[in-house]
C-alpha cells in the first residue's frame, strides 16, 4: 500500500468510535463553564503578532470567566491555550494527530483526543458561547464557514462570531460582499453575523453582552447543533 493511500474503514466501525469521542467530549465539557472557541493556524510562530494577539485573547477570556477551547496544536491554538492556562483559567485542547501537528501543546487543563474531524469539529460547537477566528488556512476557513452556516440556518443558537486580523480577513469579506451578496447567494445582512476587529476590548464587550442577554442558553448542558 502506498504511503499516500488512505486505508478505508467501514462506517459501521467508524460510527461507534465517533459516538464515543462525542460522549467523552460532552462529559468533559459538562464539568466546566461555558467556553469560547478559538480557531487559527498551526503554522503561526511564537512571538509573531497574531500569536501574541491570540495569547492575549486567551488570557482575557480566562480572566473573564470563560473556558478557552482550541485545537490543541501549535501556533494560534497553542497561543490561546497558553494565555488561558497561564491566567489560571480552564484551557481545553481538542487534539488530533496530523502530519504537521505531531504534538499537542502543553497548555491544557483539559485534553480531549480525536481520531475524527467530524467529532472534533462538532465539539467546538457543543459548548461555546462565542467563536473567535484568527488567521489560518483551510482548517480555519472550514471552521468559520461551518459556524456561520449553523447560525445562519438556525441550527445553532446566535452567538458572537469574531474575525481577529483586519488585514488578513478584509479581502475575504469584500469578496463575499462583491460576489455572494451581489449574486443573491446569501442574504443582504448575513455578513452582519460576523465582527471584524483587532481589539480584544471589542471582543470581550460582545461576549459579555451575549452572556447578559442569553444567560438562559448558557445554563444548558453541552448539546450538538440541531
C-alpha positions in Angstrom: 0.0 0.0 0.0 1.4 3.4 -1.0 2.1 5.9 1.8 -0.4 8.2 0.1 -3.2 5.7 0.2 -5.7 6.0 3.0 -7.0 2.8 4.4 -10.8 2.6 4.1 -12.7 1.7 7.3 -16.4 1.0 7.1 -18.9 3.4 8.5 -20.2 0.6 10.6 -16.9 0.6 12.5 -16.4 4.4 12.4 -19.8 5.5 13.8 -19.4 3.9 17.3 -15.9 5.4 17.5 -17.2 8.8 16.6 -20.0 8.5 19.1 -17.5 7.5 21.8 -15.5 10.6 21.1 -18.6 12.9 21.3 -19.7 11.3 24.5 -16.3 11.8 26.1 -16.3 15.4 25.0 -19.8 16.1 26.4 -18.8 14.6 29.7 -15.7 16.7 29.9 -17.3 20.0 28.9 -20.2 19.4 31.3 -17.7 19.7 34.2 -16.5 23.2 33.2 -18.1 26.6 32.5 -19.1 27.8 29.0 -16.3 28.2 26.6 -15.2 30.4 23.7 -13.7 28.5 20.7 -10.6 30.0 19.2 -9.6 29.0 15.6 -6.4 29.7 13.8 -3.3 28.3 12.1 -1.0 25.7 13.5 1.8 27.3 11.5 1.9 30.7 13.2 5.2 31.0 15.1 5.6 32.1 18.7 6.4 35.8 19.1 4.7 36.9 15.9 1.9 39.4 16.0 -1.1 37.0 15.7 0.4 34.6 18.1 0.8 37.4 20.7 -2.8 38.6 19.9 -4.2 35.0 20.4 -2.3 34.6 23.7 -3.6 37.9 25.0 -7.1 37.0 23.9 -6.9 33.7 25.7 -5.8 35.4 28.9 -8.6 38.0 28.7 -11.2 35.2 28.2 -9.9 33.2 31.2 -9.9 36.3 33.4 -13.5 37.0 32.2 -14.5 33.5 33.5 -14.7 31.7 30.2 -13.1 28.5 29.3 -10.9 28.6 26.2 -11.5 25.8 23.7 -8.8 25.5 21.0 -7.5 22.8 18.7 -4.7 21.7 21.0 -1.9 22.0 18.4 0.8 24.6 17.9 0.5 28.1 16.5 -2.6 30.1 17.2 -4.1 27.2 19.1 -1.2 27.0 21.4 -1.2 30.7 22.0 -4.9 30.7 23.0 -4.4 27.8 25.3 -1.2 29.3 26.8 -2.9 32.6 27.5 -5.8 30.9 29.3 -3.6 28.4 31.1 -1.1 31.0 32.4 -4.0 33.2 33.6 -5.3 30.4 35.7 -8.3 29.5 33.7 -9.7 26.4 32.0 -7.9 25.6 28.8 -9.4 22.8 26.6 -7.4 21.3 23.8 -9.2 19.3 21.1 -6.2 17.3 20.0 -5.9 15.4 16.7 -2.8 13.9 15.2 -1.9 15.4 11.8 1.3 15.3 9.7 2.0 19.0 10.5 0.7 18.7 14.1 2.5 15.8 15.6 2.5 17.0 19.2 -0.1 18.6 21.4 0.7 21.9 23.2 1.4 21.7 26.9 -1.0 24.5 28.0 -4.1 22.4 28.5 -6.1 21.8 31.7 -8.5 19.5 29.9 -7.3 17.4 26.9 -9.5 15.5 24.5 -8.1 13.3 21.8 -9.8 12.7 18.5 -9.3 10.4 15.6 -12.1 12.0 13.6 -12.5 15.6 12.4 -16.3 15.0 12.5 -16.5 14.7 16.3 -13.7 17.2 16.9 -15.4 20.0 14.9 -18.8 19.2 16.5 -17.2 19.6 19.9 -16.3 23.2 19.2 -20.0 23.9 18.7 -21.2 21.8 21.6 -20.5 24.2 24.5 -19.3 27.6 23.1 -20.8 31.0 23.8 -18.7 32.6 21.1 -16.3 31.9 18.3 -13.0 33.8 17.5 -11.1 33.2 14.3 -7.5 34.4 13.8 -5.6 33.9 10.6 -5.5 30.4 9.4 -5.6 28.1 6.4 -8.2 25.6 5.1 -9.0 24.2 8.5 -9.7 27.6 10.0 -11.8 28.6 7.0 -13.7 25.3 7.3 -14.5 26.1 11.0 -15.5 29.7 10.3 -17.8 28.8 7.4 -19.3 25.9 9.4 -20.3 28.1 12.4 -21.6 30.7 10.0 -23.8 28.1 8.2 -25.1 26.7 11.5 -26.0 30.1 12.9 -27.4 31.4 9.6 -29.7 28.3 9.3 -30.8 28.4 12.9 -29.2 25.0 13.7 -27.0 26.7 16.2 -28.1 29.5 18.6 -26.9 33.0 17.7 -23.5 33.8 19.2 -20.7 36.3 18.6 -18.5 35.3 15.7 -15.4 37.5 15.6 -12.7 37.6 13.0 -9.5 39.0 14.5 -6.9 40.1 12.0 -8.4 43.0 10.0 -5.7 43.0 7.4 -6.0 39.2 6.9 -9.8 38.9 6.7 -10.8 42.1 4.9 -10.2 40.7 1.4 -12.4 37.6 2.1 -15.3 39.8 3.4 -15.0 42.1 0.4 -15.2 39.0 -1.9 -18.3 37.8 0.0 -19.9 41.2 -0.5 -19.0 41.5 -4.1 -19.9 38.0 -5.1 -22.1 36.2 -2.6 -24.3 39.2 -1.7 -24.3 40.7 -5.1 -25.5 37.5 -6.7 -28.1 36.8 -4.0 -26.3 33.7 -2.8 -26.5 34.8 0.8 -28.8 37.3 2.5 -28.1 41.1 2.5 -27.4 41.0 6.2 -25.7 37.7 6.6 -22.3 39.3 6.9 -23.6 41.1 10.0 -23.2 37.7 11.7 -19.5 38.5 11.9 -17.5 41.2 13.6 -14.1 42.2 12.3 -11.7 43.7 14.8 -8.2 43.6 16.2 -9.3 45.0 19.6 -9.7 42.4 22.5 -11.9 45.0 24.3 -14.4 44.9 21.4 -14.4 41.1 21.6 -14.9 41.0 25.3 -17.7 43.6 25.1 -19.6 41.4 22.6 -19.2 38.3 24.7 -20.2 40.0 27.9 -23.3 41.4 26.2 -24.1 37.9 24.9 -23.7 36.5 28.4 -26.1 39.1 29.8 -28.8 38.7 27.2 -28.6 34.9 26.6 -27.9 33.6 30.1 -30.8 31.1 29.7 -28.9 29.4 26.8 -25.7 29.2 28.8 -27.5 27.3 31.6 -28.0 24.3 29.3 -25.8 21.2 29.2 -23.5 20.7 26.2 -25.5 20.0 23.1 -24.8 19.3 19.4 -26.3 21.6 16.7 -29.8 20.6 15.8 
